Amino acid sequence: MTLLIVGSHGLLGRHAAASFKAAGMPVVRASHQPGADLRMDLRDPIDEAAGHLPGGITHALICSGMTSIDACVQHPEQTRQFNVTQTIALLQILLQRGIQPIFCSSDLVFRGDRGDYAEEDPRDPTTEYGRQKQAVEDFLFTRKEPWLILRLSKLYSLEPDDPSPIGQMLTAFSAGSAIRCADDQTVCPTWAGDVPRALQLLMHRGARGAYHIAAPERYTRYRLGLRLAEILGVEPLVQRCSLRDLALREPRPSNNSLNVDKLLAETGMRCAALEEMVPEIIARREARYPRAAMSVGVPG
């Protein structure tokens, strides 16, 4: 098996490339950024880049996209062209060549009013970003060829430059800045390194269809911020608020948490809990920024 990673320089793409290479699986990295094995930009005509695909590719992980929720609602035509039209054009080419696509979708395809969504639950997105993801899912649902959809929660990295809410909170705490955290939105922070681990298991099983990959622990944004602040000893920096208090371009769903029983039953894999990863996150930040690092404790 040879894996093409479209969006190889992004958060998930980097983790996937490292994980599959460590497992001894050939990887072809495709990105618009320098250093990739293949230049591919979904803003350009797809046929041109697809014409340079090397032979032997069996699977393609599609993790390239415009992921800003605000950008999608502010520029729906531009982001839909990238996230839907061009992505589907790429998927069509891959399917025609007998390459199994693996599309990275989102928990935002669900309405977000109850949480614990299973793979077969009805989708009813309330955000433009979620509607764009649903449109690509709908395309794959019509195809008879093998495909995979990975629905993901918000991913974080262990690195000091992590752009996720986890990284943003820790950066603010390091600067002594207060943060506002909604107590009426539930999230499931998931380590990006667990996604390629799950994918390897699914690929070796010849899995098809949709799968949820997410950490089992669920936090409100407020409880998440408070827990990180407790570890760092900076609890006063966390200010409780409601989603209604935030100046958002589009209303956010309150609970898009994913049920991962299907993944657990078929692979036996459970994603790491955030609390398991926090000591390593803190250690890497201290190593990178020793002067700005805080004196922190380790979760008990």
C-alpha positions in Angstrom: 0.0 0.0 0.0 1.1 3.5 -0.8 -0.6 6.6 0.8 -1.0 9.9 -0.9 -1.4 12.7 1.7 -3.1 15.8 0.2 -2.4 18.7 2.6 0.8 17.0 3.9 2.1 20.2 5.5 -0.9 20.8 7.7 -1.4 19.7 11.3 -2.9 16.3 10.5 -0.9 15.8 7.3 2.4 16.2 9.2 1.4 13.7 11.8 0.1 11.2 9.2 3.3 11.4 7.1 5.5 10.8 10.2 3.3 8.0 11.5 3.0 6.1 8.2 6.7 6.5 7.4 7.6 5.2 10.9 5.4 2.1 10.1 7.3 1.5 6.9 4.5 2.5 4.6 5.4 4.5 1.4 4.0 8.0 1.5 3.7 10.6 -1.2 3.3 14.1 0.3 1.2 16.6 -1.7 1.0 20.3 -0.8 1.1 23.8 -2.2 3.9 24.5 0.2 7.6 23.9 -0.5 9.2 20.6 0.4 6.4 18.3 -0.7 6.9 15.4 -3.0 4.2 16.7 -5.3 2.9 20.3 -5.7 -0.9 20.3 -5.4 -3.1 23.3 -4.7 -6.8 22.9 -4.7 -7.1 26.5 -5.8 -5.7 25.4 -9.2 -7.1 23.1 -11.9 -7.0 19.6 -10.5 -6.2 17.8 -13.7 -2.8 19.4 -14.0 -1.6 18.2 -10.5 -3.3 14.8 -10.9 -1.4 14.3 -14.1 1.8 14.1 -12.1 0.6 11.5 -9.6 3.1 8.6 -9.4 2.0 5.1 -10.0 1.4 2.6 -7.2 -0.8 4.8 -5.0 -3.5 2.8 -3.3 -5.0 5.2 -0.8 -5.3 9.0 -0.6 -5.8 10.9 2.6 -7.6 14.2 1.9 -6.8 16.6 4.8 -6.5 19.8 2.8 -9.2 22.5 3.3 -10.2 25.9 4.4 -11.1 25.1 7.9 -11.9 28.5 9.5 -15.6 28.5 10.5 -15.7 32.3 10.3 -14.0 32.4 6.9 -16.5 29.9 5.5 -19.5 32.0 6.5 -17.8 35.3 5.5 -16.7 34.0 2.1 -19.0 31.1 1.3 -18.4 31.0 -2.5 -14.7 31.1 -2.2 -14.4 28.5 0.5 -17.1 26.2 -1.1 -15.1 26.3 -4.4 -12.0 24.9 -2.4 -13.7 22.7 0.1 -16.4 21.2 -2.1 -16.0 21.8 -5.9 -12.3 21.2 -6.1 -12.3 18.5 -3.5 -15.0 16.5 -5.3 -13.1 17.0 -8.6 -10.0 15.4 -6.9 -12.1 12.6 -5.4 -13.5 11.8 -8.9 -10.0 11.5 -10.3 -8.8 9.3 -7.5 -11.8 7.0 -7.8 -11.4 6.7 -11.5 -7.8 5.6 -11.0 -8.8 2.9 -8.4 -7.4 4.9 -5.5 -9.4 4.7 -2.3 -10.0 8.2 -0.9 -10.0 8.9 2.8 -11.9 12.1 3.4 -11.3 14.1 6.6 -14.7 15.4 7.7 -15.9 17.0 10.8 -18.2 16.7 13.8 -19.8 19.9 12.5 -21.9 17.9 10.0 -24.2 17.2 13.0 -26.7 19.7 14.4 -24.9 19.9 17.8 -27.9 20.1 20.1 -27.4 16.8 22.0 -23.9 15.2 21.4 -22.8 11.5 21.4 -23.5 11.3 17.6 -23.0 7.9 16.0 -21.9 7.4 12.4 -25.4 6.7 11.2 -27.2 9.6 12.9 -28.9 12.2 10.7 -26.7 15.1 9.7 -28.1 18.6 10.0 -25.2 21.1 10.1 -25.8 24.6 11.4 -22.6 26.2 10.1 -21.5 26.8 6.5 -18.3 24.8 7.2 -20.4 21.9 8.3 -22.6 22.2 5.2 -19.5 22.1 3.0 -18.3 18.9 4.7 -21.7 17.4 4.3 -21.7 18.1 0.6 -18.5 16.2 0.1 -19.8 13.3 2.2 -23.0 13.2 0.1 -20.9 12.8 -3.0 -19.0 9.8 -1.6 -22.3 8.3 -0.3 -23.4 7.9 -4.0 -20.2 6.0 -5.0 -19.9 2.3 -5.2 -16.1 2.3 -5.1 -14.4 1.9 -1.7 -14.0 5.0 0.3 -13.5 6.2 3.9 -14.8 9.2 5.8 -13.1 10.1 9.0 -15.2 12.5 11.1 -12.9 14.3 13.5 -13.3 16.6 16.6 -11.0 19.5 17.2 -7.4 18.3 16.9 -4.4 19.5 18.9 -0.7 19.0 18.7 2.0 18.5 21.3 4.2 21.3 19.8 4.6 24.8 21.2 3.2 26.3 18.1 -0.1 24.3 18.3 -2.8 26.5 16.7 -5.7 24.6 18.4 -7.7 26.0 21.3 -5.4 24.0 23.6 -2.4 25.8 22.3 -4.1 29.2 22.3 -5.1 28.8 25.9 -1.6 27.8 27.0 0.0 30.6 25.1 -2.4 33.1 26.7 -1.6 31.7 30.2 2.1 31.9 29.5 1.6 35.6 28.7 -0.5 36.1 31.8 -3.6 37.0 29.7 -7.1 36.2 30.7 -9.3 34.1 28.5 -13.1 33.8 28.1 -14.4 30.2 28.0 -18.0 29.3 27.2 -19.7 27.0 29.7 -22.4 25.9 27.2 -20.3 24.4 24.5 -18.9 20.8 24.7 -15.7 19.8 22.9 -13.6 16.6 22.7 -10.0 17.7 22.2 -8.2 14.9 20.2 -4.5 14.4 19.7 -3.7 14.6 16.0 -1.2 11.7 16.3 -4.1 9.3 17.2 -5.8 9.8 13.8 -3.1 8.1 11.6 -2.9 5.3 14.2 -6.6 4.7 13.8 -6.3 5.0 10.1 -3.6 2.4 9.8 -5.8 -0.1 11.7 -8.8 0.7 9.5 -6.8 0.4 6.3 -5.3 -3.0 7.2 -8.9 -4.2 7.9 -10.0 -3.0 4.5 -12.6 -0.8 6.2 -15.1 1.2 4.2 -17.7 3.9 5.2 -17.7 6.5 7.9 -15.8 6.3 11.2 -15.6 8.7 14.1 -12.2 9.3 15.6 -12.2 11.4 18.8 -11.0 11.3 22.4 -13.7 9.9 24.7 -13.4 12.7 27.3 -15.8 15.6 26.9 -15.3 19.1 28.3 -17.2 22.3 28.2 -14.8 25.0 27.0 -15.0 26.5 30.5 -14.0 23.2 32.2 -11.2 22.7 29.7 -9.8 26.1 30.3 -10.1 25.8 34.0 -8.4 22.4 34.0 -5.4 23.7 32.1 -5.3 26.7 34.3 -5.4 24.5 37.4 -2.4 22.5 36.1 -0.5 25.8 35.6 -1.8 27.4 38.8 -3.4 30.3 37.0 -7.1 29.7 37.6 -7.9 33.4 37.9 -7.1 33.9 34.3 -10.2 31.9 33.2 -13.4 33.8 32.8 -16.7 32.0 32.4 -19.0 33.1 29.6 -21.7 31.9 27.3 -21.6 31.4 23.5 -24.2 34.2 23.4 -21.6 36.5 24.9 -19.1 36.0 22.1 -18.9 38.1 18.9 -19.2 35.2 16.4 -20.1 35.6 12.8 -22.2 32.5 12.9 -23.9 30.7 15.9 -21.9 27.7 17.2 -23.5 24.4 18.0 -23.4 23.5 21.7 -22.5 19.8 21.7 -21.1 17.9 18.6 -19.4 15.2 20.6 -18.9 12.0 18.7 -19.7 8.4 19.7 -16.6 6.3 19.0 -18.0 2.8 19.8 -17.7 1.7 16.2 -14.0 2.4 16.0 -13.4 0.8 19.4 -15.4 -2.4 18.5 -13.6 -2.8 15.1 -10.0 -1.9 16.0 -9.8 -1.9 19.8 -8.2 1.5 19.7 -9.1 4.3 22.1 -7.7 7.8 21.6 -5.5 9.3 24.3 -7.1 11.4 27.0 -6.0 15.0 27.1 -4.7 14.7 30.6 -2.3 12.0 29.5 -0.8 14.4 27.0 -0.6 17.6 29.0 2.7 16.9 30.8 4.4 16.3 27.4 2.8 19.5 26.0 4.1 21.5 28.9 7.6 19.9 28.8 8.0 20.8 25.1 6.9 24.4 25.7 9.4 24.8 28.6 12.1 23.4 26.3 11.3 25.8 23.5 10.6 28.9 25.6 12.5 28.4 28.9 12.3 32.1 29.9 8.6 32.4 29.3 7.7 29.0 30.7 5.7 28.8 33.9 6.3 26.7 36.9 3.6 24.0 36.5 2.5 20.9 38.2 1.7 17.5 36.7 -1.9 16.2 36.7 -2.5 14.0 39.7 
